[in-house]
Amino acid sequence: MTTGSTGGSAAEGQVALRVRDLNVTFTGGGRAVHAVRNVDLDVARGEFVALLGESGSGKSVTARAIMGLTDEYTRVEAAELVVAGTDILTLGDEKRRLMRGERMSLVLQDALSALNPVMTIGNQIGELFRVHRGATRKQARASAIELLGLVGIPAPKNRVDDYPHQFSGGMRQRILIAMAIALEPEMLIADEPTTALDVTVQAQILDLLGRLRDQLGMGVLLITHDLGVVMEVADRLAVMYAGRIVESGAADTVLGLPAHPYTQALLRSIPDAAVKGQELLTIPGSPPSPAQTPPGCSFNPRCHLAIEVCRTERPPLVDVALGRASACHRSEELLHDLVH
């Protein structure tokens, strides 16, 4: 067997993001805490990849490490970290700062705290064009109006001088997306962009991201814990648990035939309106703290398939089928049982 990644093999010129052996360690507090371990990720241009997992699995830490948004108490190491053909590991702080916005962007989940409450929306979006493109205020304002229209803000000419608190949660999220795509980056990371929104607005935001992906040809990495979101939009997905990728592959294949007990358990925990009068299935226990990861497979204390080797040996992420990878000692057995 060979070591697996998130599946897919985009040509060199089509790679929006390539990550190899990413490790993130928190060094504050007197001891090292390994929050992300040996993560590989691939996103092609024009592709929608979902990074899925429970809260605390390391998804947002991974995103911030890729973007270079870490503090002095966080150590980031990687064998390879390439965005749109540029090796970020070779860049100094200033060049990496310029990459953010121009070549790669991040959409955060809390739009109200991410936006400046004392600046108009037009000035906040326009600042990107003034700083990165040397635009005049008039040009920047015109570009801001155009972007607001692109992301579906009604009457953008009338709203461009409004402040964040004058918009609804869904509209603020659209404004964050407008800022993220302003300079047409090749890579967009959306970190739980629909978490605080109602179901109808969630669908609108996901539709918007998909439409912009098609129009601009961006690679999109969607970070989420919501399987319903993944089912709607993802081309491929990577399932994360306790700081590691435990399964990856084409979204339809992984969701239809999971090769890891954790993915299977996530799918079983989705409420089914057709099944009434039964208790909702849940995953027993809680995800481990990064500071206290159990030996062997990190999922073994919660896994109904765990055997002795699961408690002593950490399974590597390996290919279990074409374009499929799983980190489970019993993946082949699990797939065989599901098929038969």
Buried (B, 14 or more C-beta within 10 A) or exposed (E): EEEBBBBBEBEEEBBBBBBBBBBBBBEEEEEEBBBBBBBBBBBBBBBBBBBBBBEBBBBBBBBBBBBBEBEEEBBBEBEEBBBBEBEBEEBEEEEBEEBBBBBBBBBBBBBBEBBEEEBBBBBBBBBBBBEBEEBEEEBBBBBBBEBBBBBBBEEBEEBBEBBBEEBEBBBBBBBBBBBBBBBBBBBBBBBBBBBBBEEEBBBBBBEBBBEBBEEBBBBBBBBBBBBBBBBBBBBBBBBBBBBBBBBBBBBEBBBEBBBBBBBBBBBEEEEEEEEEEEEEEEBEEEBBEBEEBBEBBBBBBBBEBBEEEBBEEBBBBBBBBEBBBBBBBBBBEBBEEEEE
